[in-house]
Amino acid sequence: MGDVALDVLRPVGDEQHRAATARLLDDMAALPPEAPVRLGKRTSNLFRQRTTDSTRLDVSDLNHVIDLDPVARTARVQGMTTYEDLVANTLPHALMPLVVPQLRTITLGGAVTGLGIESSSFRSGLPHESVLEAEILTGDGEIVVARPDGEHADLFRTFPNSYGSLGYALSLTIELEPVHPYVALQHVRFCSLADVQDAIGQIMRTRAWSGEEVDFLDGVVFAREEIYLTLGRWADSATGQADPSDYTGQRIFYRSLQQRERDLLTVHDYLWRWDTDWWVLARVRGAAAAGAPPMAEAEAAQRRLLEDRRLREPASRRGLGGRPAREAAAGAGRPGRRDPAGADG
């Protein structure tokens, strides 16, 4: 993993986790019995208006990896931990979560309670399918540990896609998998959705395409007759390419699908290949809707403006049209209260 420059983060340990949990319980106990509850967080991947009249529990201390076992390939992670921080803990051990959603500020708790998906999902399912254990704060202030074969197995099974209506994940123990230094990409063009569907079915059955293994699979539709499947496979060296590509500056990843059949990224840059353009395009499309220059011109201007730093989806989130994203989060709401704010990541 020497090709990946990372700020190595250290797991905080169980003592710090217990202290953060105790503070959250105290805050919850102090709320009026009938007060609606949401979890307060600084980032959101949702673009919608939210009311601000409900009480918000401070979960800012629950955003770390608690511990990581490189031998067992598991990590115990607090619910508000972003995938960016989670990956920064795992990659130095040549490991990653089985599924890594493509935006850095999506949280593990949000991806599990609201479902997430990425290019490894065709072989590894959704994020909740690699959860081994969930420590959950329920609406009545009780903390339970749910496992697939334990006392709270029913809660373990129903917690995914519950959008905060069943509780809040204080911590999740997840499986990890080994990584290689690079991901080699092949962009395959198709001219009909029927052909794409057939190809996806074949790849799902065989985990291969044209004699090459497939470890990652996603696709982009540019037009009815211009559809690309991007097939990724693990690689140990930069064979056939002098340097891995870098799409954090002026080069645009989604445009590369139309421009080259083969590509190579470090595993770190592969995981966040869509992150840059999600932010840029969200703001540009919003500006274009308000009468700003056409998409291509506005997008290029945005990139030129920011060329002196690595483009990325910022922690200070802005939604479509440049509106500040509302502080929203998974609700640990009262029993019977469904808060679809929950699974925004």
N, C-alpha and C positions, 0 to 999 in steps of 0.2 A: 504493500500500500504506500510505498515511498513516493508514488507519483501524485498523491492526493495531499494537498496542503489543507490542514484542518486545525482549528482551535480545539484541542482535546479538552473535553469537559469531564469532570470527575463525579461519579455518583455521590449523592449526599448522605446516604446511609439511613438506617431505620430510625435512629434517634431523632434526626431532624424531621423525618416524615411524621413521626408520632407527635412532635411538637406542633407542626403545621395542622395536623388533624385535630388536635385538642383546641387550637384557636378557632378553627371553623365550627366545632361543636359548641363552643362558648357563644359565638356569634349567633348561631342558629337558635340556641336556647333563649337568647335575649329577645327574639322576635315576638311580636304579638301573635297569639294563636291563629288568627285568621288572616295574617298577612301573606299575600302572594309572594313567592320567592323566586328569584332568578339568580344565577351565578354571575358575578361581575367579572369581566375580562376585558383586556385592552384591544384584542384583535378579533376580527370576524371575517369569514369568507362568504357571508350572506350579503346580498344587496337588497335590502328592503327597509321600509320605515318601521321603527319600533317605538312603542311608548316607553317612557322613562319614569312612570309613576310607581313602579313596584320596587320593593326592597331587593338589594343585590348583595349576596354574600361574597366577601372578599376571598378569592381562591388564588391570589397571586403567589402564595407560598407553595402551591401544589403543582409546580411546573418543572420538576427535575426527574432524572433517573435516580431511583433509590439504590439499586444494586444491579450488577451485571455479572453473569457467570459465563465466561468464554468457553469453558469446557462443556457445560450442559447446554450451551447456546440458548440461554434465557435471559430476560431482563425484567426487572420489576420497576414499573414506571408510573409516576403520578399522572392523574387524569388530564391535567392542563399542560402537559409537556408537549411542545411542538415537535413535529417530525424532524425539523432542522436540528434541534438540540438532541433528539433521540439518535439520529444518524451520526451526529458528531461524537457521541459516546461509543457507538458500535463500530464504525468504520475503522478506527485504529486497531481493533481486534479482528479486522477482516470479516466482519459480520454486519448484517442488516436485518431489519424486520422483514417478514415474508412478503408484505405488501407495503409500499411506501407511496401514499398519495402525492401528487406532483407539486403541490404548493407547500412552501416551507412552513407557513404558520398554521396549517391544519394541525389540530391536536389529536393525540392518541384517543382520548376520551370521546372527542367529537366524532372521529372516524368509526369508533366502535358503536356508540349509541345511535348514530345516524347512518351508518354504513358508508364505506369508502370503496374505491376501486382503483386499480392501476394496471400497468402492463404485465405484471406477474400474476394477476388474478386468474388468468386462464388456467394456471397450474396450481395456484395456492389459495384460491378463493378470495374472500373479503377479509378485512382486518380482524373482525371478531372471530374468525375461524382459526386463528393462531393464538387466541387467548387461552391460557391455562387456568387462570384464577382471577377473580375480580373482587376487590374490596369496595363495597358499595355503601354509601350513605343514603338511607331511605328517607321518605318524607316525614316520618315521625321521629327522626333524629337518631335512629339506631344504625349501627355499623355492622354489616354482615359480610362474611367471606363466602362467596359463591364459587363452587367448582362444578364441573360437569357430572360428577358422581357423588357429590356431598349433600349435606342437609338442605342447601338452598339451590339444588340443581334446577328447579323450576325457574328461579330468578335468573340463573346463569343462561338458560336457554332463551328466555324472553327479553333479556336486557338489550341485545342488539336491535336497532331500529325502534327503540322505545322513545327516543327523542326526549329523554329526561323525565318521562312520566313515571318511571319506576325507581328513580334515584339518580345519584351522581357517583361516578367512578372515582373514588379516592386514589386507587392504584390498580394497575392491571399487570399481571405477569404474562409475558408473551414469549413465543418462540422466536428464535433468530436463525438465519441461514448464512452459510459461508458466501463470500463474494470473491470475485477476481478483480484485478486492477482495472480492466477495461470492459466496455460493452461494444461489440462490433455490430453495426446496423446495416440492414439491407432494406431499401425502400422499393416495394413491388407495386407497380401500377396495375389497376384493373379498370375495365370500361363498363362494368355493370355490377349492380348490387348482388345479383344472383351469383356471379363469379366470386365475389368477395365472400359471400356466405359459404359457398362450397370450400373455398380456401381455408376459411376459419375452421370449418368442421374438420378438414383434413389435418390442420395443425393441432387442433385439440386432441385428435385421436393419436397422432404419431409423434407430436412434439418435434416435428422436423418439416423442412420445406426445401425442395431441390437438393436433397442430400445433406443439408446443414441443420444442425440442432437449433431449436428455437427455445430461448429462455424467457423472452419478453415479446409481447404482442400488443400493438395498438394500431389505430388507423385514423385517417383524416379524409373527409369528403370535400373536395374543392368544387366539384360539379357532378352532375348525374353520370357523366362519362369520364370523370377523372377522380379516381379513388385510390388511395395508397394504404397498404398495410406496411407498417414498420416492424420488421422482425429483428429482434436483438438476441445475441448469444454472448456468453461469457468469453473473454479473451485474456490471455496472460501477457501478451506483448502487443506492441504497435505494428505488427507485421503488415506490410503493404502501405503504410502511411507514416510519414516522417514524424508528425506530431498529432495528438488528438485535437479534434475541433473544439472551438470555444465559441459558444453562442451567448455569452453574457455581455458582449459589446455591440458592435454594429451588425454583426451577422445574426440572421433570424432563423431559429431552428425550423419552424414550420415551413418556411420557404425552401429550406434545403431539401425537403422531400421531393420537390419538383426539379431540383437542380443536380442531384447526384444520386446514383444508385447505391453507393456504399459510403459508410461513414464510421468514425470511431470516436468514442467519448470515454473519459475516465468514468469510473463507476459513480463518483461524486457528481460530476456534471450530468451524467445520464439521469440520475434520480431527479435533478432539478431542471431538466431541459425545457419544461413548459413554464417554469416559474416566472422567468423574465417577461415573456410575452403576455401572460395572463394579466399582469399589472399594466403593461404598456397599452395593450389593446383595450382593456377595460376603460382606461382614461381617454384614449383616443376616440373610441366609439362614442363615448359620452360627449366629448367635445364636438365630434362631427354632427351628432344629433342636434347640437345647439347652434349649428351654422358655422363651425370651424372649417379649416381646409379639408379636402378629401382625405380618405383613410391613408393612402400610401404616403402622401405629403406630410400629414400630421404625425404618422408613425415615425417617419425618418427624422422629423424635427425633434421629436421626443428623444430619440436615441442620440442624436447629435448633442442635445442639451446635456445629456447625462454620460457622455462617453468617457469622462475622466474617472468614473468609478464603475464598479461592477454592477450592472443592472440586476435588480432582483425585486421580488415582491416585498415591499417594505413592511416593517412591523407596524408602522402607523398606517393602517389600512384605509384606502379610499375606494368607494364603490363606483358603480357605473355612473357616469355623468359627473364624476369628481366629488360626489357627496361623501362626507366622512361616514365610514361604516359605523353603525350603531354599536355601542357596547352591548353585546348580546352573548348568551351562552346557554349551555345545557341547564335546564331547571331541575333543581333537586326538589321540585314542588311538593305540595301537600298531596296525600293520597287522593287519587281520583282527579287530580288537576293535570291536564295534558298541556305541556308547554313546548310547542314545536320549535321554539328557539334553540332547542338543545343541541342538535347535531350539526351545527355549522362548522365544527372543527375549530 
